[in-house]
């Protein structure tokens, strides 16, 4: 996982996302929940356009 991203903090920022969710929806939700720049940067770098669960987002961020 990106060294600056706390997976628990990231999931708090993604609370309320209904999956499957697009990358844009995930980023919008995180921004509304006050995600820090490290989390926003990690989400911006997601490679897929849609995710089916919070675990899928964590896994993708963890690849960086």
HTML snippet that shows the backbone in 3Dmol.js (N, CA, C, O; Angstrom):
<script src="https://3Dmol.org/build/3Dmol-min.js"></script>
<div id="view" style="width:600px;height:400px;position:relative"></div>
<script>
const pdb = `
ATOM      1  N   UNK A   1       0.844  -1.179   0.000  1.00  0.00           N
ATOM      2  CA  UNK A   1       0.000   0.000   0.000  1.00  0.00           C
ATOM      3  C   UNK A   1       0.886   1.237   0.000  1.00  0.00           C
ATOM      4  O   UNK A   1       1.968   1.238   0.587  1.00  0.00           O
ATOM      5  N   UNK A   2       0.429   2.270  -0.649  1.00  0.00           N
ATOM      6  CA  UNK A   2       1.130   3.543  -0.648  1.00  0.00           C
ATOM      7  C   UNK A   2       1.486   3.886   0.797  1.00  0.00           C
ATOM      8  O   UNK A   2       0.610   3.915   1.661  1.00  0.00           O
ATOM      9  N   UNK A   3       2.743   4.141   1.058  1.00  0.00           N
ATOM     10  CA  UNK A   3       3.220   4.341   2.432  1.00  0.00           C
ATOM     11  C   UNK A   3       2.478   5.422   3.194  1.00  0.00           C
ATOM     12  O   UNK A   3       2.401   5.368   4.422  1.00  0.00           O
ATOM     13  N   UNK A   4       1.933   6.398   2.495  1.00  0.00           N
ATOM     14  CA  UNK A   4       1.274   7.513   3.163  1.00  0.00           C
ATOM     15  C   UNK A   4      -0.224   7.285   3.361  1.00  0.00           C
ATOM     16  O   UNK A   4      -0.900   8.135   3.940  1.00  0.00           O
ATOM     17  N   UNK A   5      -0.748   6.164   2.896  1.00  0.00           N
ATOM     18  CA  UNK A   5      -2.185   5.932   2.968  1.00  0.00           C
ATOM     19  C   UNK A   5      -2.507   4.903   4.042  1.00  0.00           C
ATOM     20  O   UNK A   5      -2.053   3.760   3.986  1.00  0.00           O
ATOM     21  N   UNK A   6      -3.296   5.329   5.015  1.00  0.00           N
ATOM     22  CA  UNK A   6      -3.792   4.443   6.060  1.00  0.00           C
ATOM     23  C   UNK A   6      -5.073   3.793   5.526  1.00  0.00           C
ATOM     24  O   UNK A   6      -6.053   4.493   5.274  1.00  0.00           O
ATOM     25  N   UNK A   7      -5.081   2.459   5.350  1.00  0.00           N
ATOM     26  CA  UNK A   7      -6.253   1.811   4.759  1.00  0.00           C
ATOM     27  C   UNK A   7      -7.537   2.031   5.563  1.00  0.00           C
ATOM     28  O   UNK A   7      -8.625   2.106   4.992  1.00  0.00           O
ATOM     29  N   UNK A   8      -7.408   2.132   6.872  1.00  0.00           N
ATOM     30  CA  UNK A   8      -8.604   2.355   7.701  1.00  0.00           C
ATOM     31  C   UNK A   8      -9.135   3.765   7.481  1.00  0.00           C
ATOM     32  O   UNK A   8     -10.341   3.974   7.351  1.00  0.00           O
ATOM     33  N   UNK A   9      -8.232   4.716   7.443  1.00  0.00           N
ATOM     34  CA  UNK A   9      -8.627   6.109   7.194  1.00  0.00           C
ATOM     35  C   UNK A   9      -9.267   6.234   5.808  1.00  0.00           C
ATOM     36  O   UNK A   9     -10.263   6.936   5.632  1.00  0.00           O
ATOM     37  N   UNK A  10      -8.678   5.542   4.832  1.00  0.00           N
ATOM     38  CA  UNK A  10      -9.235   5.599   3.481  1.00  0.00           C
ATOM     39  C   UNK A  10     -10.656   5.040   3.462  1.00  0.00           C
ATOM     40  O   UNK A  10     -11.539   5.618   2.829  1.00  0.00           O
ATOM     41  N   UNK A  11     -10.884   3.924   4.148  1.00  0.00           N
ATOM     42  CA  UNK A  11     -12.219   3.338   4.146  1.00  0.00           C
ATOM     43  C   UNK A  11     -13.228   4.237   4.868  1.00  0.00           C
ATOM     44  O   UNK A  11     -14.401   4.270   4.497  1.00  0.00           O
ATOM     45  N   UNK A  12     -12.778   4.966   5.896  1.00  0.00           N
ATOM     46  CA  UNK A  12     -13.672   5.934   6.556  1.00  0.00           C
ATOM     47  C   UNK A  12     -14.115   6.990   5.554  1.00  0.00           C
ATOM     48  O   UNK A  12     -15.274   7.404   5.552  1.00  0.00           O
ATOM     49  N   UNK A  13     -13.195   7.421   4.708  1.00  0.00           N
ATOM     50  CA  UNK A  13     -13.504   8.439   3.701  1.00  0.00           C
ATOM     51  C   UNK A  13     -14.433   7.903   2.617  1.00  0.00           C
ATOM     52  O   UNK A  13     -15.110   8.669   1.932  1.00  0.00           O
ATOM     53  N   UNK A  14     -14.458   6.577   2.471  1.00  0.00           N
ATOM     54  CA  UNK A  14     -15.294   5.970   1.433  1.00  0.00           C
ATOM     55  C   UNK A  14     -16.630   5.476   1.986  1.00  0.00           C
ATOM     56  O   UNK A  14     -17.397   4.832   1.271  1.00  0.00           O
ATOM     57  N   UNK A  15     -16.910   5.772   3.255  1.00  0.00           N
ATOM     58  CA  UNK A  15     -18.179   5.363   3.842  1.00  0.00           C
ATOM     59  C   UNK A  15     -19.345   5.936   3.042  1.00  0.00           C
ATOM     60  O   UNK A  15     -19.346   7.115   2.689  1.00  0.00           O
ATOM     61  N   UNK A  16     -20.329   5.098   2.761  1.00  0.00           N
ATOM     62  CA  UNK A  16     -21.493   5.564   2.023  1.00  0.00           C
ATOM     63  C   UNK A  16     -21.427   5.319   0.529  1.00  0.00           C
ATOM     64  O   UNK A  16     -22.410   5.546  -0.176  1.00  0.00           O
ATOM     65  N   UNK A  17     -20.295   4.865   0.035  1.00  0.00           N
ATOM     66  CA  UNK A  17     -20.203   4.531  -1.393  1.00  0.00           C
ATOM     67  C   UNK A  17     -21.026   3.273  -1.637  1.00  0.00           C
ATOM     68  O   UNK A  17     -20.875   2.282  -0.923  1.00  0.00           O
ATOM     69  N   UNK A  18     -21.900   3.310  -2.649  1.00  0.00           N
ATOM     70  CA  UNK A  18     -22.624   2.082  -2.974  1.00  0.00           C
ATOM     71  C   UNK A  18     -21.925   1.401  -4.146  1.00  0.00           C
ATOM     72  O   UNK A  18     -21.772   1.972  -5.226  1.00  0.00           O
ATOM     73  N   UNK A  19     -21.515   0.186  -3.903  1.00  0.00           N
ATOM     74  CA  UNK A  19     -20.770  -0.594  -4.896  1.00  0.00           C
ATOM     75  C   UNK A  19     -21.732  -1.441  -5.701  1.00  0.00           C
ATOM     76  O   UNK A  19     -22.767  -1.840  -5.168  1.00  0.00           O
ATOM     77  N   UNK A  20     -21.440  -1.736  -6.963  1.00  0.00           N
ATOM     78  CA  UNK A  20     -20.243  -1.271  -7.688  1.00  0.00           C
ATOM     79  C   UNK A  20     -20.263   0.248  -7.854  1.00  0.00           C
ATOM     80  O   UNK A  20     -21.316   0.866  -8.002  1.00  0.00           O
ATOM     81  N   UNK A  21     -19.053   0.829  -7.823  1.00  0.00           N
ATOM     82  CA  UNK A  21     -18.906   2.276  -7.918  1.00  0.00           C
ATOM     83  C   UNK A  21     -17.808   2.618  -8.918  1.00  0.00           C
ATOM     84  O   UNK A  21     -16.812   1.906  -9.045  1.00  0.00           O
ATOM     85  N   UNK A  22     -18.016   3.715  -9.616  1.00  0.00           N
ATOM     86  CA  UNK A  22     -16.988   4.162 -10.561  1.00  0.00           C
ATOM     87  C   UNK A  22     -15.875   4.872  -9.801  1.00  0.00           C
ATOM     88  O   UNK A  22     -16.057   5.318  -8.668  1.00  0.00           O
ATOM     89  N   UNK A  23     -14.734   4.966 -10.441  1.00  0.00           N
ATOM     90  CA  UNK A  23     -13.598   5.684  -9.862  1.00  0.00           C
ATOM     91  C   UNK A  23     -14.021   7.108  -9.506  1.00  0.00           C
ATOM     92  O   UNK A  23     -13.647   7.618  -8.451  1.00  0.00           O
ATOM     93  N   UNK A  24     -14.796   7.750 -10.376  1.00  0.00           N
ATOM     94  CA  UNK A  24     -15.248   9.124 -10.125  1.00  0.00           C
ATOM     95  C   UNK A  24     -16.127   9.197  -8.881  1.00  0.00           C
ATOM     96  O   UNK A  24     -15.976  10.111  -8.070  1.00  0.00           O
ATOM     97  N   UNK A  25     -17.044   8.245  -8.723  1.00  0.00           N
ATOM     98  CA  UNK A  25     -17.915   8.225  -7.543  1.00  0.00           C
ATOM     99  C   UNK A  25     -17.088   8.038  -6.275  1.00  0.00           C
ATOM    100  O   UNK A  25     -17.328   8.698  -5.265  1.00  0.00           O
ATOM    101  N   UNK A  26     -16.118   7.136  -6.336  1.00  0.00           N
ATOM    102  CA  UNK A  26     -15.261   6.859  -5.185  1.00  0.00           C
ATOM    103  C   UNK A  26     -14.478   8.119  -4.808  1.00  0.00           C
ATOM    104  O   UNK A  26     -14.389   8.465  -3.630  1.00  0.00           O
ATOM    105  N   UNK A  27     -13.917   8.798  -5.793  1.00  0.00           N
ATOM    106  CA  UNK A  27     -13.145  10.010  -5.521  1.00  0.00           C
ATOM    107  C   UNK A  27     -14.031  11.117  -4.965  1.00  0.00           C
ATOM    108  O   UNK A  27     -13.636  11.832  -4.044  1.00  0.00           O
ATOM    109  N   UNK A  28     -15.224  11.257  -5.523  1.00  0.00           N
ATOM    110  CA  UNK A  28     -16.148  12.298  -5.060  1.00  0.00           C
ATOM    111  C   UNK A  28     -16.534  12.067  -3.594  1.00  0.00           C
ATOM    112  O   UNK A  28     -16.545  12.999  -2.790  1.00  0.00           O
ATOM    113  N   UNK A  29     -16.847  10.818  -3.265  1.00  0.00           N
ATOM    114  CA  UNK A  29     -17.230  10.476  -1.892  1.00  0.00           C
ATOM    115  C   UNK A  29     -16.072  10.749  -0.930  1.00  0.00           C
ATOM    116  O   UNK A  29     -16.275  11.310   0.147  1.00  0.00           O
ATOM    117  N   UNK A  30     -14.870  10.354  -1.317  1.00  0.00           N
ATOM    118  CA  UNK A  30     -13.699  10.569  -0.472  1.00  0.00           C
ATOM    119  C   UNK A  30     -13.483  12.062  -0.225  1.00  0.00           C
ATOM    120  O   UNK A  30     -13.199  12.483   0.897  1.00  0.00           O
ATOM    121  N   UNK A  31     -13.623  12.849  -1.280  1.00  0.00           N
ATOM    122  CA  UNK A  31     -13.431  14.291  -1.154  1.00  0.00           C
ATOM    123  C   UNK A  31     -14.473  14.894  -0.204  1.00  0.00           C
ATOM    124  O   UNK A  31     -14.141  15.745   0.621  1.00  0.00           O
ATOM    125  N   UNK A  32     -15.715  14.459  -0.318  1.00  0.00           N
ATOM    126  CA  UNK A  32     -16.784  14.963   0.554  1.00  0.00           C
ATOM    127  C   UNK A  32     -16.539  14.594   2.016  1.00  0.00           C
ATOM    128  O   UNK A  32     -16.980  15.300   2.922  1.00  0.00           O
ATOM    129  N   UNK A  33     -15.836  13.488   2.239  1.00  0.00           N
ATOM    130  CA  UNK A  33     -15.546  13.047   3.602  1.00  0.00           C
ATOM    131  C   UNK A  33     -14.191  13.549   4.102  1.00  0.00           C
ATOM    132  O   UNK A  33     -13.684  13.080   5.121  1.00  0.00           O
ATOM    133  N   UNK A  34     -13.610  14.508   3.373  1.00  0.00           N
ATOM    134  CA  UNK A  34     -12.382  15.148   3.846  1.00  0.00           C
ATOM    135  C   UNK A  34     -11.121  14.320   3.711  1.00  0.00           C
ATOM    136  O   UNK A  34     -10.219  14.430   4.542  1.00  0.00           O
ATOM    137  N   UNK A  35     -11.042  13.494   2.679  1.00  0.00           N
ATOM    138  CA  UNK A  35      -9.831  12.684   2.466  1.00  0.00           C
ATOM    139  C   UNK A  35      -8.622  13.596   2.293  1.00  0.00           C
ATOM    140  O   UNK A  35      -8.702  14.647   1.657  1.00  0.00           O
ATOM    141  N   UNK A  36      -7.496  13.171   2.876  1.00  0.00           N
ATOM    142  CA  UNK A  36      -6.279  13.971   2.735  1.00  0.00           C
ATOM    143  C   UNK A  36      -5.674  13.802   1.339  1.00  0.00           C
ATOM    144  O   UNK A  36      -6.129  12.984   0.539  1.00  0.00           O
ATOM    145  N   UNK A  37      -4.639  14.596   1.075  1.00  0.00           N
ATOM    146  CA  UNK A  37      -4.068  14.582  -0.279  1.00  0.00           C
ATOM    147  C   UNK A  37      -3.445  13.230  -0.636  1.00  0.00           C
ATOM    148  O   UNK A  37      -3.429  12.851  -1.807  1.00  0.00           O
ATOM    149  N   UNK A  38      -2.933  12.499   0.361  1.00  0.00           N
ATOM    150  CA  UNK A  38      -2.353  11.188   0.072  1.00  0.00           C
ATOM    151  C   UNK A  38      -3.427  10.207  -0.394  1.00  0.00           C
ATOM    152  O   UNK A  38      -3.226   9.460  -1.352  1.00  0.00           O
ATOM    153  N   UNK A  39      -4.564  10.217   0.290  1.00  0.00           N
ATOM    154  CA  UNK A  39      -5.674   9.336  -0.103  1.00  0.00           C
ATOM    155  C   UNK A  39      -6.198   9.744  -1.472  1.00  0.00           C
ATOM    156  O   UNK A  39      -6.414   8.891  -2.333  1.00  0.00           O
ATOM    157  N   UNK A  40      -6.404  11.038  -1.682  1.00  0.00           N
ATOM    158  CA  UNK A  40      -6.911  11.495  -2.980  1.00  0.00           C
ATOM    159  C   UNK A  40      -5.936  11.136  -4.097  1.00  0.00           C
ATOM    160  O   UNK A  40      -6.353  10.745  -5.187  1.00  0.00           O
ATOM    161  N   UNK A  41      -4.638  11.269  -3.826  1.00  0.00           N
ATOM    162  CA  UNK A  41      -3.636  10.920  -4.840  1.00  0.00           C
ATOM    163  C   UNK A  41      -3.676   9.441  -5.178  1.00  0.00           C
ATOM    164  O   UNK A  41      -3.579   9.056  -6.344  1.00  0.00           O
ATOM    165  N   UNK A  42      -3.820   8.607  -4.140  1.00  0.00           N
ATOM    166  CA  UNK A  42      -3.889   7.159  -4.368  1.00  0.00           C
ATOM    167  C   UNK A  42      -5.129   6.803  -5.175  1.00  0.00           C
ATOM    168  O   UNK A  42      -5.067   5.977  -6.086  1.00  0.00           O
ATOM    169  N   UNK A  43      -6.257   7.427  -4.839  1.00  0.00           N
ATOM    170  CA  UNK A  43      -7.506   7.137  -5.568  1.00  0.00           C
ATOM    171  C   UNK A  43      -7.412   7.638  -7.002  1.00  0.00           C
ATOM    172  O   UNK A  43      -7.928   6.997  -7.918  1.00  0.00           O
ATOM    173  N   UNK A  44      -6.766   8.764  -7.203  1.00  0.00           N
ATOM    174  CA  UNK A  44      -6.605   9.320  -8.555  1.00  0.00           C
ATOM    175  C   UNK A  44      -5.825   8.355  -9.448  1.00  0.00           C
ATOM    176  O   UNK A  44      -6.034   8.305 -10.660  1.00  0.00           O
ATOM    177  N   UNK A  45      -4.923   7.589  -8.829  1.00  0.00           N
ATOM    178  CA  UNK A  45      -4.093   6.655  -9.588  1.00  0.00           C
ATOM    179  C   UNK A  45      -4.724   5.281  -9.797  1.00  0.00           C
ATOM    180  O   UNK A  45      -4.087   4.390 -10.359  1.00  0.00           O
ATOM    181  N   UNK A  46      -5.964   5.097  -9.352  1.00  0.00           N
ATOM    182  CA  UNK A  46      -6.633   3.812  -9.578  1.00  0.00           C
ATOM    183  C   UNK A  46      -6.683   3.525 -11.069  1.00  0.00           C
ATOM    184  O   UNK A  46      -6.959   4.421 -11.867  1.00  0.00           O
ATOM    185  N   UNK A  47      -6.421   2.295 -11.446  1.00  0.00           N
ATOM    186  CA  UNK A  47      -6.329   1.977 -12.874  1.00  0.00           C
ATOM    187  C   UNK A  47      -7.652   1.538 -13.501  1.00  0.00           C
ATOM    188  O   UNK A  47      -7.867   1.724 -14.699  1.00  0.00           O
ATOM    189  N   UNK A  48      -8.534   0.957 -12.691  1.00  0.00           N
ATOM    190  CA  UNK A  48      -9.798   0.501 -13.258  1.00  0.00           C
ATOM    191  C   UNK A  48     -10.833   1.609 -13.139  1.00  0.00           C
ATOM    192  O   UNK A  48     -10.698   2.505 -12.305  1.00  0.00           O
ATOM    193  N   UNK A  49     -11.868   1.548 -13.975  1.00  0.00           N
ATOM    194  CA  UNK A  49     -12.888   2.586 -13.936  1.00  0.00           C
ATOM    195  C   UNK A  49     -14.033   2.239 -12.989  1.00  0.00           C
ATOM    196  O   UNK A  49     -14.847   3.101 -12.660  1.00  0.00           O
ATOM    197  N   UNK A  50     -14.102   0.970 -12.547  1.00  0.00           N
ATOM    198  CA  UNK A  50     -15.180   0.584 -11.636  1.00  0.00           C
ATOM    199  C   UNK A  50     -14.678  -0.460 -10.636  1.00  0.00           C
ATOM    200  O   UNK A  50     -13.852  -1.312 -10.965  1.00  0.00           O
ATOM    201  N   UNK A  51     -15.193  -0.372  -9.418  1.00  0.00           N
ATOM    202  CA  UNK A  51     -14.803  -1.282  -8.334  1.00  0.00           C
ATOM    203  C   UNK A  51     -16.060  -1.857  -7.702  1.00  0.00           C
ATOM    204  O   UNK A  51     -17.066  -1.163  -7.547  1.00  0.00           O
ATOM    205  N   UNK A  52     -15.991  -3.152  -7.335  1.00  0.00           N
ATOM    206  CA  UNK A  52     -17.190  -3.814  -6.820  1.00  0.00           C
ATOM    207  C   UNK A  52     -17.237  -3.916  -5.305  1.00  0.00           C
ATOM    208  O   UNK A  52     -18.226  -4.397  -4.751  1.00  0.00           O
ATOM    209  N   UNK A  53     -16.166  -3.465  -4.612  1.00  0.00           N
ATOM    210  CA  UNK A  53     -16.171  -3.532  -3.149  1.00  0.00           C
ATOM    211  C   UNK A  53     -15.074  -2.645  -2.578  1.00  0.00           C
ATOM    212  O   UNK A  53     -14.137  -2.280  -3.287  1.00  0.00           O
ATOM    213  N   UNK A  54     -15.189  -2.292  -1.278  1.00  0.00           N
ATOM    214  CA  UNK A  54     -14.105  -1.540  -0.642  1.00  0.00           C
ATOM    215  C   UNK A  54     -12.790  -2.321  -0.671  1.00  0.00           C
ATOM    216  O   UNK A  54     -11.718  -1.731  -0.807  1.00  0.00           O
ATOM    217  N   UNK A  55     -12.873  -3.641  -0.545  1.00  0.00           N
ATOM    218  CA  UNK A  55     -11.657  -4.466  -0.573  1.00  0.00           C
ATOM    219  C   UNK A  55     -10.943  -4.340  -1.917  1.00  0.00           C
ATOM    220  O   UNK A  55      -9.713  -4.339  -1.972  1.00  0.00           O
ATOM    221  N   UNK A  56     -11.704  -4.235  -2.984  1.00  0.00           N
ATOM    222  CA  UNK A  56     -11.109  -4.093  -4.328  1.00  0.00           C
ATOM    223  C   UNK A  56     -10.345  -2.767  -4.430  1.00  0.00           C
ATOM    224  O   UNK A  56      -9.286  -2.703  -5.053  1.00  0.00           O
ATOM    225  N   UNK A  57     -10.887  -1.718  -3.818  1.00  0.00           N
ATOM    226  CA  UNK A  57     -10.197  -0.425  -3.824  1.00  0.00           C
ATOM    227  C   UNK A  57      -8.906  -0.541  -3.014  1.00  0.00           C
ATOM    228  O   UNK A  57      -7.851  -0.100  -3.471  1.00  0.00           O
ATOM    229  N   UNK A  58      -8.975  -1.130  -1.816  1.00  0.00           N
ATOM    230  CA  UNK A  58      -7.781  -1.309  -0.980  1.00  0.00           C
ATOM    231  C   UNK A  58      -6.717  -2.100  -1.716  1.00  0.00           C
ATOM    232  O   UNK A  58      -5.538  -1.749  -1.680  1.00  0.00           O
ATOM    233  N   UNK A  59      -7.127  -3.158  -2.376  1.00  0.00           N
ATOM    234  CA  UNK A  59      -6.186  -4.014  -3.091  1.00  0.00           C
ATOM    235  C   UNK A  59      -5.464  -3.222  -4.194  1.00  0.00           C
ATOM    236  O   UNK A  59      -4.249  -3.335  -4.361  1.00  0.00           O
ATOM    237  N   UNK A  60      -6.228  -2.429  -4.933  1.00  0.00           N
ATOM    238  CA  UNK A  60      -5.651  -1.647  -6.019  1.00  0.00           C
ATOM    239  C   UNK A  60      -4.684  -0.589  -5.485  1.00  0.00           C
ATOM    240  O   UNK A  60      -3.608  -0.394  -6.049  1.00  0.00           O
ATOM    241  N   UNK A  61      -5.062   0.091  -4.406  1.00  0.00           N
ATOM    242  CA  UNK A  61      -4.182   1.098  -3.808  1.00  0.00           C
ATOM    243  C   UNK A  61      -2.910   0.415  -3.300  1.00  0.00           C
ATOM    244  O   UNK A  61      -1.821   0.985  -3.369  1.00  0.00           O
ATOM    245  N   UNK A  62      -3.058  -0.800  -2.794  1.00  0.00           N
ATOM    246  CA  UNK A  62      -1.934  -1.548  -2.259  1.00  0.00           C
ATOM    247  C   UNK A  62      -0.902  -1.940  -3.305  1.00  0.00           C
ATOM    248  O   UNK A  62       0.236  -2.249  -2.953  1.00  0.00           O
ATOM    249  N   UNK A  63      -1.265  -1.936  -4.571  1.00  0.00           N
ATOM    250  CA  UNK A  63      -0.340  -2.318  -5.644  1.00  0.00           C
ATOM    251  C   UNK A  63       0.679  -1.234  -5.933  1.00  0.00           C
ATOM    252  O   UNK A  63       1.738  -1.511  -6.498  1.00  0.00           O
ATOM    253  N   UNK A  64       0.370   0.003  -5.549  1.00  0.00           N
ATOM    254  CA  UNK A  64       1.240   1.128  -5.916  1.00  0.00           C
ATOM    255  C   UNK A  64       2.620   1.011  -5.314  1.00  0.00           C
ATOM    256  O   UNK A  64       3.464   1.880  -5.531  1.00  0.00           O
TER     257      UNK A  64
END
`;
const viewer = $3Dmol.createViewer("view");
viewer.addModel(pdb, "pdb");
viewer.setStyle({}, {cartoon: {color: "spectrum"}});
viewer.zoomTo();
viewer.render();
</script>
